[in-house]
Amino acid sequence: MPTATVTSKGQITIPAAVRASLGLHAGDRVQFIELPDGNYELRPATSSVRTLKGFFGPWDGDPVTVEEMDAAIGDAVTDR
């Protein structure tokens, strides 16, 4: 099992085998996800926004224009 040592600055070097398995490269970001049992899971935070397609289910409405989005944002801000 790969291990890493925490430096005095709180840094670690992710072992090469783990980086390869996660598809991590220099400059990539990772997320530390807290699990219900108190442990943490390390996940790459390198996904494209395209991976969110369908996340909220199918869209059955008409496309929204940028102007409509701007208006909705403006309405939300003024309602505060």
ABEGO torsion letter per residue (X at the ends): XBBBBBBAAGBBBBBAAAAAAAGBBBGBBBBBBBBAAGBBBBBBAABBAAAABGAAEBBABBBBBAAAAAAAAAAAAAAX
